[in-house]
Amino acid sequence: MSTYTVRFEDNNQEIIFAGVMRPRQTKELDDVRDVFERALTRVSGTLNFNFKRLLKANNVAFQEMVSLFTSVSKRRPELKVRVIVSSVVGWAARKFKIVGAISPNIQVEQYDQTFYPGQGVLENGSFISILRTQTKMTWRHERNILPRHGMAEGKEVADICCGIGDFALLLHKEFKPKRLVAVDHAKPSLQYARKVAEEFGIKEVEYIYGDASALLLDSNQFDFVTCRHSLQVFNKPELILKELFRICKPGGRVYISNEKNSHCLGEPRAASIAWTYEEVARLWAHFEMDIELGPKSRRYLQDTGFDDIRMESIMVTNLDGDPKDFADVIQAWEDVYAGEMAVKRGDTPEFISRFRQGFQDHIAAALHPKGYAGWPIWIASGRKPL
């Protein structure tokens, strides 16, 4: 049974497929050929075939797609064909990888291998320790903040870029949602999340491997959508917000949190600490990520189309419970930022030594009996208009 859609977008010169394509005969794909013919008369340079949301296709459909690619080479030899697949939709990544051998004009791109520049660092498991310790610090704030942004019992909730899933488990425990779906693109994080949920005997959270910029979730199905500490990781956060908007029900809310890391502070040794976190911001910018995004949240939400925007900031500090928790967060930052990212950027040993010292000074401030250490976070939410 076929339940698919196909459309052509002029702006991106892109034919976009979605759904399930299982025709018994090629004549059932006349609509695909019509879209293709229309596209062929309007494109120049490169014609893109986007399969990021085509969940399934049988051999009849696959062979028809291949014939369309090859017909471009024959009818418009000056055109290039770009076939876009995603690891999230496994069949397409497997089957289309051989298509590039048909013609030098056909390029197959598994786009989510490089869909944001810092992906290799952030998805290899290094961030698990950061995510685990951060949530310990932020939850004592967020459990009280969430109701002000529309969270309540009995809602259908999606936690996008869920990381290791600890926030989703806390939502489940505190607010008892009717349904809770948690999505992430990092397989090590999802494996960890499923393991923890199993250990606690929690079966109600649906953990899904997915791409936040092309979610395999239906439109208008969630009352409350969260995306925490994640827009700052993507070089095109507007694409993520567009998807959060799409899956949210009219009248529902999208809740985001992001940082401005250069505003991290500490006493004593304030100058060393300030220098290091300004360098953190530059380091992230090198990988085209924006850890300064927090105060920009209102603009991003407005530009996406949300209304009734609510925004507030919190300062997570060493006074929020055990100061050792905060010291653990800072140590996790040092391990990844100075240990892996700075090395990958090619920083000198002298720079890395000074960089590390600022983190150690921040730890000292957090643990000092008269010290103070702070980490600012901006929280914002917007309503999808009715």
C-alpha positions as CSV (number, residue, x, y, z in Angstrom):
1,M,0.0,0.0,0.0
2,S,1.3,3.4,-0.9
3,T,0.7,6.5,1.3
4,Y,3.3,8.9,0.0
5,T,3.5,12.5,-1.0
6,V,5.8,14.1,-3.6
7,R,6.3,17.8,-4.3
8,F,8.7,20.1,-6.0
9,E,10.2,23.1,-4.2
10,D,11.4,25.8,-6.5
11,N,13.6,27.6,-3.9
12,N,15.8,24.5,-3.3
13,Q,15.3,22.9,-6.7
14,E,14.3,19.9,-4.7
15,I,11.8,17.0,-5.3
16,I,10.8,15.9,-1.8
17,F,9.4,12.5,-1.0
18,A,7.6,11.4,2.2
19,G,5.7,8.4,3.5
20,V,5.5,4.9,2.1
21,M,5.8,4.1,-1.6
22,R,4.8,0.6,-2.5
23,P,3.2,0.6,-6.0
24,R,2.4,-2.7,-7.7
25,Q,2.9,-1.2,-11.2
26,T,4.9,1.8,-12.5
27,K,1.7,3.5,-13.8
28,E,0.8,4.1,-10.1
29,L,3.7,6.6,-10.1
30,D,2.4,8.9,-12.8
31,D,2.2,11.7,-10.2
32,V,5.9,11.3,-9.5
33,R,6.7,11.6,-13.2
34,D,4.5,14.6,-13.5
35,V,6.4,16.4,-10.7
36,F,9.7,15.3,-12.2
37,E,8.7,16.7,-15.7
38,R,7.7,20.0,-14.2
39,A,10.9,20.2,-12.2
40,L,13.0,19.4,-15.2
41,T,11.7,22.5,-17.1
42,R,12.5,24.8,-14.2
43,V,15.9,23.9,-12.7
44,S,19.4,24.7,-13.6
45,G,22.7,23.6,-12.1
46,T,21.5,20.8,-9.7
47,L,18.3,18.9,-9.3
48,N,17.9,17.5,-5.8
49,F,15.9,14.3,-4.9
50,N,15.2,14.4,-1.1
51,F,14.4,11.0,0.5
52,K,14.9,12.0,4.1
53,R,11.3,11.3,5.0
54,L,10.5,8.4,2.6
55,L,10.1,5.7,5.2
56,K,9.7,2.7,2.9
57,A,9.8,1.9,-0.8
58,N,9.6,-1.3,-2.8
59,N,11.7,-2.3,-5.7
60,V,9.1,-1.0,-8.3
61,A,9.5,2.5,-6.7
62,F,13.2,2.2,-6.3
63,Q,13.7,1.3,-10.0
64,E,11.5,4.1,-11.1
65,M,13.6,6.6,-9.0
66,V,16.8,5.2,-10.6
67,S,15.3,5.7,-14.1
68,L,14.5,9.3,-13.3
69,F,18.1,10.0,-12.2
70,T,19.5,8.4,-15.4
71,S,17.0,10.3,-17.6
72,V,18.4,13.6,-16.3
73,S,21.8,12.6,-17.6
74,K,20.5,11.8,-21.0
75,R,18.0,14.7,-21.5
76,R,19.9,17.4,-19.6
77,P,23.6,16.4,-19.5
78,E,24.6,19.8,-18.1
79,L,22.5,19.1,-14.9
80,K,23.8,17.4,-11.8
81,V,21.6,15.1,-9.7
82,R,22.0,15.1,-6.0
83,V,20.3,12.3,-4.1
84,I,19.8,13.1,-0.4
85,V,19.4,10.3,2.0
86,S,19.6,10.0,5.8
87,S,20.9,7.3,8.2
88,V,17.6,7.6,10.0
89,V,15.8,6.1,7.0
90,G,18.0,3.1,6.7
91,W,16.7,1.5,3.5
92,A,17.5,4.6,1.4
93,A,21.0,5.0,2.8
94,R,21.7,1.3,1.9
95,K,20.1,1.1,-1.6
96,F,20.9,4.5,-3.0
97,K,24.6,4.4,-2.2
98,I,25.2,2.3,-5.4
99,V,23.5,4.9,-7.6
100,G,26.4,7.2,-7.7
101,A,28.2,4.7,-10.0
102,I,25.7,5.1,-12.7
103,S,26.9,8.5,-13.9
104,P,29.5,11.1,-12.8
105,N,26.7,13.6,-12.7
106,I,24.9,11.7,-9.9
107,Q,26.0,12.4,-6.4
108,V,24.6,10.5,-3.4
109,E,24.8,12.4,-0.1
110,Q,24.0,10.9,3.3
111,Y,23.6,14.4,4.6
112,D,23.3,13.6,8.3
113,Q,26.9,12.4,8.4
114,T,27.9,16.1,8.3
115,F,24.7,17.9,8.9
116,Y,26.3,20.1,11.5
117,P,30.1,20.7,11.8
118,G,30.5,19.7,15.4
119,Q,28.6,16.4,15.0
120,G,31.6,14.2,15.2
121,V,32.6,15.5,18.6
122,L,29.1,15.7,20.1
123,E,27.8,12.3,19.0
124,N,30.7,10.0,19.8
125,G,29.7,9.6,23.5
126,S,32.0,12.3,24.9
127,F,29.1,14.4,25.9
128,I,27.3,11.8,28.0
129,S,29.1,12.8,31.2
130,I,28.3,16.5,30.5
131,L,24.6,15.8,29.9
132,R,24.3,13.6,33.0
133,T,25.8,16.1,35.4
134,Q,24.2,19.2,33.8
135,T,20.7,17.8,34.3
136,K,21.4,17.2,38.0
137,M,22.0,21.0,38.3
138,T,19.3,22.4,36.1
139,W,16.3,20.2,37.1
140,R,15.8,21.8,40.5
141,H,15.2,25.0,38.6
142,E,13.3,23.6,35.6
143,R,10.8,21.6,37.6
144,N,9.3,24.9,38.8
145,I,9.8,26.8,35.6
146,L,8.1,24.3,33.3
147,P,4.5,24.9,34.6
148,R,5.0,28.6,33.9
149,H,5.6,27.7,30.2
150,G,2.5,25.5,29.9
151,M,3.7,22.0,31.1
152,A,1.0,20.1,33.1
153,E,-0.1,16.5,33.7
154,G,-1.8,14.5,31.0
155,K,-0.2,16.2,27.9
156,E,1.3,14.6,24.8
157,V,4.9,15.5,25.0
158,A,7.9,15.3,22.6
159,D,11.5,15.8,23.9
160,I,13.6,16.5,20.8
161,C,17.4,16.1,21.0
162,C,16.7,14.2,24.2
163,G,20.4,13.3,24.7
164,I,20.8,10.6,27.4
165,G,17.0,10.7,28.2
166,D,17.3,11.8,31.8
167,F,15.2,14.9,31.3
168,A,12.5,12.8,29.7
169,L,12.5,10.4,32.6
170,L,12.2,13.4,35.0
171,L,9.2,14.7,33.0
172,H,7.6,11.3,33.1
173,K,8.0,11.1,36.9
174,E,7.0,14.7,37.7
175,F,4.2,15.5,35.2
176,K,2.8,12.1,34.1
177,P,2.3,12.9,30.4
178,K,-0.3,11.0,28.4
179,R,2.4,10.2,25.9
180,L,6.1,11.0,25.9
181,V,8.3,10.6,22.8
182,A,12.1,11.2,23.1
183,V,14.2,11.7,19.9
184,D,17.9,11.9,19.4
185,H,20.5,11.4,16.6
186,A,23.3,10.2,18.8
187,K,23.2,6.4,19.0
188,P,25.5,6.2,22.1
189,S,23.1,8.6,24.0
190,L,20.0,6.7,23.0
191,Q,21.6,3.4,24.1
192,Y,22.4,4.9,27.4
193,A,18.8,6.3,27.7
194,R,17.2,3.0,27.0
195,K,19.5,1.2,29.5
196,V,18.6,3.7,32.3
197,A,14.9,3.5,31.5
198,E,15.1,-0.3,31.6
199,E,16.9,-0.2,34.9
200,F,14.2,1.9,36.4
201,G,11.4,-0.2,34.9
202,I,10.0,2.7,32.9
203,K,8.4,1.5,29.6
204,E,6.2,4.5,28.9
205,V,8.9,6.7,27.2
206,E,9.3,6.1,23.5
207,Y,12.9,6.5,22.5
208,I,13.4,7.1,18.8
209,Y,16.5,7.5,16.6
210,G,15.8,10.6,14.5
211,D,17.0,13.8,12.9
212,A,15.7,16.9,14.5
213,S,15.7,18.8,11.2
214,A,13.6,16.1,9.5
215,L,11.5,14.4,12.1
216,L,9.7,11.3,11.2
217,L,6.7,12.4,13.3
218,D,3.3,13.6,12.1
219,S,2.4,17.3,12.2
220,N,0.2,18.8,14.9
221,Q,0.4,15.9,17.4
222,F,2.1,17.2,20.6
223,D,0.8,19.6,23.2
224,F,4.3,20.4,24.6
225,V,7.6,20.1,22.7
226,T,11.0,20.5,24.5
227,C,14.4,21.0,23.0
228,R,17.0,21.8,25.6
229,H,20.7,22.9,25.1
230,S,20.4,21.8,21.5
231,L,19.7,24.7,19.1
232,Q,23.1,26.1,20.1
233,V,24.7,22.9,18.7
234,F,23.3,23.3,15.2
235,N,24.6,25.7,12.6
236,K,21.1,26.2,11.3
237,P,18.8,26.2,14.4
238,E,16.0,27.7,12.4
239,L,15.6,24.3,10.6
240,I,15.1,22.6,14.0
241,L,12.6,25.2,15.2
242,K,10.6,24.8,11.9
243,E,10.2,21.1,12.8
244,L,9.3,21.8,16.4
245,F,6.7,24.1,15.2
246,R,5.3,21.5,12.7
247,I,4.9,18.7,15.2
248,C,3.3,21.0,17.9
249,K,-0.5,21.2,18.0
250,P,-2.0,24.6,17.3
251,G,-2.3,26.1,20.8
252,G,0.5,24.0,22.1
253,R,3.9,25.2,23.2
254,V,7.5,24.7,22.3
255,Y,10.0,25.0,25.2
256,I,13.7,25.7,24.5
257,S,16.8,26.3,26.7
258,N,20.2,27.6,25.5
259,E,23.3,29.2,27.0
260,K,25.5,32.2,26.8
261,N,28.7,30.6,27.9
262,S,30.8,33.7,27.8
263,H,28.7,34.9,30.8
264,C,29.9,32.0,33.0
265,L,31.5,33.6,36.1
266,G,33.3,32.8,39.3
267,E,35.1,34.3,42.3
268,P,37.9,34.2,43.1
269,R,40.1,34.1,40.0
270,A,37.5,35.9,38.0
271,A,39.8,37.1,35.2
272,S,41.1,33.7,34.3
273,I,37.6,32.2,34.3
274,A,36.2,35.0,32.1
275,W,39.0,34.6,29.6
276,T,38.4,30.8,29.3
277,Y,34.6,31.1,28.7
278,E,35.1,33.8,26.1
279,E,37.4,31.3,24.4
280,V,34.8,28.6,24.7
281,A,32.4,30.8,22.7
282,R,35.1,31.2,20.0
283,L,35.9,27.5,20.0
284,W,32.2,26.6,19.4
285,A,32.0,29.3,16.7
286,H,34.9,27.6,14.9
287,F,32.7,24.5,14.6
288,E,29.8,26.7,13.5
289,M,27.9,26.2,16.7
290,D,26.6,29.1,18.9
291,I,26.9,28.6,22.6
292,E,25.9,32.3,22.9
293,L,22.4,31.6,21.5
294,G,20.5,32.0,24.8
295,P,19.4,35.6,24.7
296,K,18.6,35.3,21.0
297,S,15.9,32.8,21.7
298,R,13.0,35.3,21.6
299,R,14.0,36.4,18.1
300,Y,14.3,32.8,16.8
301,L,10.9,31.9,18.2
302,Q,9.3,35.0,16.7
303,D,10.9,34.4,13.3
304,T,9.6,30.8,13.3
305,G,6.0,32.0,13.8
306,F,5.3,31.5,17.5
307,D,3.3,33.9,19.5
308,D,2.8,34.5,23.3
309,I,6.5,34.1,23.8
310,R,7.7,33.7,27.4
311,M,11.3,34.1,28.4
312,E,13.4,34.0,31.5
313,S,16.9,33.3,32.6
314,I,18.4,31.4,35.5
315,M,21.8,31.3,37.0
316,V,22.8,27.8,38.0
317,T,25.4,28.1,40.8
318,N,27.5,26.2,43.2
319,L,25.0,27.0,45.9
320,D,22.3,24.9,44.2
321,G,22.8,21.8,46.2
322,D,26.2,20.0,46.4
323,P,29.0,22.3,45.0
324,K,30.7,19.1,43.9
325,D,28.0,18.6,41.3
326,F,28.9,21.9,39.7
327,A,32.6,21.0,39.9
328,D,31.7,17.8,38.0
329,V,29.9,19.8,35.3
330,I,32.9,22.1,34.8
331,Q,35.3,19.2,34.7
332,A,33.2,17.5,32.0
333,W,33.3,20.8,30.0
334,E,37.1,20.9,30.3
335,D,37.5,17.3,29.2
336,V,35.6,17.9,25.9
337,Y,36.3,21.5,25.1
338,A,40.0,21.6,26.1
339,G,40.7,17.9,25.6
340,E,39.0,17.1,22.3
341,M,37.6,20.2,20.6
342,A,40.6,22.4,21.1
343,V,42.9,19.7,19.8
344,K,40.7,19.1,16.8
345,R,40.9,22.8,16.1
346,G,44.7,22.6,16.2
347,D,45.3,24.8,19.2
348,T,48.9,25.0,20.6
349,P,49.8,23.2,23.9
350,E,50.4,26.7,25.4
351,F,46.9,27.8,24.6
352,I,45.3,24.5,25.8
353,S,47.3,24.8,29.1
354,R,45.9,28.3,29.7
355,F,42.4,27.2,28.6
356,R,42.5,24.3,31.0
357,Q,43.6,26.6,33.8
358,G,40.4,28.7,33.5
359,F,38.3,25.6,34.0
360,Q,40.3,24.5,37.0
361,D,40.0,28.1,38.4
362,H,36.2,27.8,38.0
363,I,36.2,24.5,39.8
364,A,38.2,26.1,42.6
365,A,35.7,28.9,42.8
366,A,32.8,26.4,43.0
367,L,34.5,24.4,45.8
368,H,35.9,27.4,47.7
369,P,34.1,27.9,51.1
370,K,33.6,31.6,50.2
371,G,33.6,31.2,46.5
372,Y,30.8,31.6,43.9
373,A,30.5,30.0,40.5
374,G,27.7,30.7,38.0
375,W,26.4,29.2,34.7
376,P,23.6,31.3,32.9
377,I,20.8,29.6,31.0
378,W,18.0,31.3,29.0
379,I,14.7,29.5,28.9
380,A,12.0,30.5,26.4
381,S,8.8,29.1,25.0
382,G,6.3,30.0,22.3
383,R,2.8,29.1,21.4
384,K,1.9,27.8,18.0
385,P,-1.0,30.0,16.9
386,L,-4.5,28.5,16.7
